[in-house]
Amino acid sequence: MDKKTKKKLEILRQRLEKTQKLLVAARQQTDEADEVEKIEQQIADIKMEVSKLKS
């Protein structure tokens, strides 16, 4: 794995952590139900991109 890929993975991990925190906060606030679904989709997209880079 080259430096560029490692850096991209690190950034994706940071985004994943941040997005998971947003998901927790969104679940506590039940005023926008579709927001939780959007955040869950973002998490799935990030995880898919990480798995692509690892393979």
C-alpha positions in Angstrom: 0.0 0.0 0.0 1.5 3.3 -1.0 1.5 6.6 1.0 -1.4 8.1 -0.9 -3.7 5.1 -0.2 -2.7 5.1 3.5 -3.4 8.8 3.8 -6.8 8.3 2.2 -7.6 5.4 4.5 -6.7 7.6 7.5 -9.0 10.4 6.3 -11.8 7.9 5.7 -11.4 6.5 9.2 -11.7 10.0 10.6 -14.8 10.8 8.5 -16.3 7.5 9.7 -15.7 8.3 13.3 -17.2 11.8 12.9 -20.2 10.5 11.0 -20.9 7.8 13.7 -20.9 10.5 16.3 -23.4 12.5 14.2 -25.6 9.3 14.0 -25.7 9.0 17.7 -26.7 12.7 18.1 -29.3 12.3 15.3 -30.9 9.3 17.0 -31.2 11.3 20.2 -33.1 14.0 18.4 -36.1 12.4 16.8 -37.4 15.5 15.0 -36.0 14.5 11.6 -36.4 10.8 10.9 -34.9 10.9 7.4 -31.6 12.4 8.8 -30.8 9.1 10.5 -31.2 7.2 7.2 -29.0 9.7 5.4 -26.2 9.4 8.0 -26.5 5.6 7.9 -26.1 5.7 4.2 -23.0 7.9 4.5 -21.5 5.4 6.9 -22.2 2.6 4.5 -20.6 4.5 1.7 -17.5 5.3 3.7 -17.1 1.6 4.7 -17.5 0.5 1.1 -14.8 2.9 0.0 -12.5 1.7 2.8 -13.0 -1.9 1.7 -12.2 -1.0 -1.9 -8.9 0.7 -0.9 -7.9 -2.3 1.3 -8.4 -4.8 -1.5 
